[in-house]
Amino acid sequence: MCHFLQGQRIRTRAAAWIDGRSAAETEGDLLFTAYGLSGTAVLDVSTEISIALHREKKTRAEIKLDLLPEMSPEALTAELARRLAAGWETGDLVSGLLPEKFGNIVAGWVPAEIKNPDTIAAALSAALKDKRLAVHGTRGWNEAEFTSGGVDASEIEPERLESKWTSGLFFAGEILDVQGPRGGYNLSWAWASGVLAGRGAAAGPRGKETEIRSGLS
Ligand SMILES: Cc1cc2nc3c(=O)[nH]c(=O)nc-3n(C[C@H](O)[C@H](O)[C@H](O)COP(=O)(O)OP(=O)(O)OC[C@H]3O[C@@H](n4cnc5c(N)ncnc54)[C@H](O)[C@@H]3O)c2cc1C
């Protein structure tokens, strides 16, 4: 499906499902690529999936997609039923609702054994509003946007970002187990914590601080 739809970008509601439970949910762009799924919505829910697969060694991770988030299930079912009753070809059923390339994919979801148009419409609507794709992996370390881990922030003094255990040792940025959502929060954290830790280091270790008069040295 991803390979066939590669290059297609749609608006979606995406959720990360780990062991049958929703772990994160968002709305945004979904991009189909040759290797799988991308786009802002997928990036936003990928943290939980990556941690579940790589660190917690869970094996059941899914992305749940609502491919038509602007339509309620009832409105979508009614529209599909109307199209089926009017004799539309199965390949045209989502015409105008999703990009053209989805036509053949969605046609393949029409249950062959069911002939009743209302039942077909309900089944298709359910598939479009709740499409589950098993996640087999992520793009890995080299393409990850942030580490999502590091030194436990509870072991750091928040005022100066100095280690509670080793005086004179300061931390900033991703080396700490601090992460923000997409949208510049991680860079902001890196810069802000860098200034704080730099000021702390310039002032000297805990208990022997000198006042910094002219900013960072
Ligand atoms: C592709 C991508 C896109 C991103 N997009 C965004 C975004 O849009 N918004 C956002 O907020 N964040 C984004 N991030 C995350 C953000 O860039 C990082 O959170 C931030 O740069 C972390 O800053 P840092 O100083 O802690 O670490 P880094 O920027 O990783 O700096 C660490 C530095 O230490 C150096 N280093 C490593 N080991 C050693 C060593 N042994 N000796 C000396 N030097 C060493 C490295 O070369 C590097 O220069 C993105 C990250 C990536 C990878």
The ligand as an ORCA input file, in Angstrom:
! r2SCAN-3c Opt
* xyz 0 1
  C      17.273     15.748     11.183
  C      16.952     16.499     12.463
  C      15.983     17.442     12.462
  C      15.687     18.145     13.656
  N      14.708     19.087     13.616
  C      14.445     19.792     14.719
  C      13.482     20.837     14.688
  O      12.891     21.130     13.659
  N      13.225     21.501     15.837
  C      13.859     21.206     17.003
  O      13.601     21.860     18.022
  N      14.779     20.232     17.064
  C      15.097     19.522     15.968
  N      16.033     18.538     16.012
  C      16.650     18.244     17.319
  C      17.733     19.249     17.658
  O      18.549     19.478     16.532
  C      18.550     18.704     18.839
  O      17.677     18.448     19.936
  C      19.617     19.673     19.283
  O      20.458     20.020     18.223
  C      20.430     19.053     20.422
  O      21.477     19.934     20.735
  P      22.682     19.433     21.569
  O      23.647     20.587     21.651
  O      22.226     18.836     22.859
  O      23.340     18.233     20.771
  P      23.971     18.236     19.320
  O      23.400     19.317     18.462
  O      23.876     16.820     18.855
  O      25.479     18.617     19.594
  C      26.379     17.688     20.152
  C      27.746     18.025     19.590
  O      28.725     17.241     20.272
  C      29.641     16.758     19.327
  N      30.263     15.574     19.918
  C      29.743     14.344     20.059
  N      30.611     13.531     20.670
  C      31.710     14.269     20.920
  C      32.961     13.995     21.542
  N      33.229     12.782     22.031
  N      33.838     14.985     21.620
  C      33.558     16.219     21.156
  N      32.396     16.534     20.569
  C      31.495     15.576     20.451
  C      28.811     16.461     18.116
  O      29.614     16.437     16.962
  C      27.872     17.674     18.108
  O      28.417     18.775     17.431
  C      16.372     17.848     14.845
  C      17.363     16.884     14.832
  C      17.660     16.216     13.648
  C      18.744     15.176     13.652
*
